Amino acid sequence: MLKKILALTALLFSLSSFAAVDINKANAAELDGIKGIGPSLSGKILKERNKGSFKDWPDLMHRVSGMGEKSSAKFSSQGLTVNGSGYQGGGTPEPAKAAQPEKPKSGKS
């Protein structure tokens, strides 16, 4: 009986360690529980979240320095989500660059 209780406790503990942590709902301790997120990064996340919830992963990566594609994929694999969604890749949206008009060639024919 004791072995069953211990096995059940171990199972529940292992399942809880893989529970999803939504970035728009998590507190500092929950964010710090994700390997690689420490007090500095969780502070940046919470500061930006106070300005408004994160819409999606690209919004998170754009607003929080230190959150790139590689770290987002790593944190997502550990259970971090944005509005319930894991990171799918694709990168951060970059601002559109205005097309540069071509300079007229000044040449003698």
Legacy VTK file of the C-alpha trace (Angstrom):
# vtk DataFile Version 3.0
C-alpha trace
ASCII
DATASET POLYDATA
POINTS 109 float
0.000 0.000 0.000
2.838 2.398 0.891
4.536 1.667 -2.426
1.345 2.566 -4.295
1.034 5.857 -2.411
4.657 6.714 -3.102
4.294 5.800 -6.777
1.136 7.910 -7.083
2.831 10.838 -5.344
5.822 10.568 -7.689
3.514 10.409 -10.704
1.555 13.478 -9.610
4.768 15.367 -8.925
6.167 14.544 -12.369
2.933 15.598 -14.066
2.828 18.888 -12.191
6.380 19.704 -13.264
5.211 19.629 -16.912
2.105 21.731 -16.346
1.664 24.572 -18.789
2.499 28.035 -17.533
0.677 30.789 -19.420
2.787 33.917 -19.618
-0.279 36.167 -19.285
-1.354 34.546 -16.005
1.874 33.422 -14.323
3.422 35.142 -11.333
7.167 35.673 -10.906
7.662 32.373 -9.057
5.909 30.384 -11.792
7.971 32.090 -14.487
11.176 31.477 -12.508
10.202 27.791 -12.420
10.847 27.570 -16.164
14.490 26.579 -16.672
16.367 29.546 -18.120
13.986 32.207 -16.842
15.456 33.920 -13.827
14.480 36.975 -11.800
15.818 39.383 -14.432
13.859 37.944 -17.359
10.705 37.314 -15.332
10.878 40.954 -14.186
11.060 42.138 -17.811
8.140 39.892 -18.731
5.968 41.130 -15.862
6.862 44.779 -16.560
5.782 44.430 -20.198
2.694 42.445 -19.258
1.581 45.323 -17.007
1.359 47.423 -20.183
-0.965 44.852 -21.737
-1.294 41.119 -22.255
0.869 39.423 -24.846
-1.140 38.601 -27.978
1.115 35.833 -29.263
4.721 34.651 -29.357
5.902 37.273 -31.869
4.402 39.999 -29.650
6.253 38.566 -26.647
9.552 38.335 -28.527
9.180 41.879 -29.847
8.387 43.433 -26.454
10.766 41.518 -24.152
14.499 41.760 -24.794
16.178 38.408 -24.332
13.283 36.483 -25.863
14.386 35.253 -29.268
13.449 32.275 -31.393
15.860 29.919 -29.676
14.852 30.815 -26.116
11.155 30.870 -27.033
11.379 27.350 -28.440
13.261 26.194 -25.333
10.792 27.785 -22.897
7.816 26.466 -24.859
9.202 22.923 -24.724
9.279 23.310 -20.944
5.597 24.270 -20.789
5.529 28.051 -21.309
2.575 29.203 -23.397
1.173 32.477 -24.694
-2.629 32.405 -24.504
-2.463 28.621 -24.304
-0.321 28.207 -27.419
3.164 26.795 -27.607
5.851 28.360 -29.776
5.567 27.240 -33.397
8.611 29.015 -34.778
8.590 31.576 -37.501
10.525 34.318 -35.813
9.852 37.820 -34.790
8.036 40.137 -37.115
10.386 42.730 -38.476
9.213 46.179 -39.470
8.683 46.504 -43.164
11.541 48.274 -44.875
10.644 51.041 -47.269
11.819 50.443 -50.768
14.740 52.661 -51.623
14.304 54.489 -54.908
17.048 53.755 -57.355
19.501 56.555 -57.875
19.789 57.738 -61.428
23.062 56.743 -62.959
25.193 59.685 -63.789
27.219 58.435 -66.618
28.458 59.864 -69.813
27.379 57.915 -72.854
LINES 1 110
109 0 1 2 3 4 5 6 7 8 9 10 11 12 13 14 15 16 17 18 19 20 21 22 23 24 25 26 27 28 29 30 31 32 33 34 35 36 37 38 39 40 41 42 43 44 45 46 47 48 49 50 51 52 53 54 55 56 57 58 59 60 61 62 63 64 65 66 67 68 69 70 71 72 73 74 75 76 77 78 79 80 81 82 83 84 85 86 87 88 89 90 91 92 93 94 95 96 97 98 99 100 101 102 103 104 105 106 107 108
